[in-house]
């Protein structure tokens, strides 16, 4: 069963944004058949919210102690919302469709990298203008963090590992002019997951 993780982000909300969020959650939860016995009680949250709303007005009118009271009420409401969100997680029991009716949002779960990664595409070799160099170019692979470069100066089958690079380009140096070189590349992803090799590319150093 997939575990639901709540995304609240209450500390990033403005004073009025926080108030609007509490009002929205109360609207979504009131009469919601998916969550029949909210914890904490919605009436308690509403009571605290109305006090927070009044404290906002009092703070704007520079009434003594209003800002401190507003901040304390926000702190109290934040705890109540976190507890309410946890209640919704438990009742939803891993069902994102049910949980979404509460008004709370779920954190996006990162999609795990496939194993193996996709093969590198569009590998090509270019002359650089120096007869002892060849440039490798290829397209990035999703989830690829680095790329293994394999090379052969003989044919398209007898490859040896050359190096690992992070960019989608690499210059082969100290080559013998007039010799055809063969190369292939594969991606390395999270936890060392490897992808399939690219098609072989070849070029004469010139």
HELIX and SHEET records of a PDB file:
HELIX    1   1 UNK A   10  UNK A   12  5                                   3    
HELIX    2   2 UNK A   15  UNK A   29  1                                  15    
HELIX    3   3 UNK A   42  UNK A   60  1                                  19    
HELIX    4   4 UNK A   66  UNK A   92  1                                  27    
HELIX    5   5 UNK A   96  UNK A  100  1                                   5    
HELIX    6   6 UNK A  190  UNK A  192  5                                   3    
SHEET    1   A 2 UNK A   6  UNK A   7  0                                        
SHEET    2   A 2 UNK A 105  UNK A 106 -1                                        
SHEET    1   B 3 UNK A 124  UNK A 127  0                                        
SHEET    2   B 3 UNK A 134  UNK A 137 -1                                        
SHEET    3   B 3 UNK A 169  UNK A 172 -1                                        
SHEET    1   C 4 UNK A 160  UNK A 165  0                                        
SHEET    2   C 4 UNK A 146  UNK A 152 -1                                        
SHEET    3   C 4 UNK A 180  UNK A 188 -1                                        
SHEET    4   C 4 UNK A 201  UNK A 204 -1                                        
END                                                                             
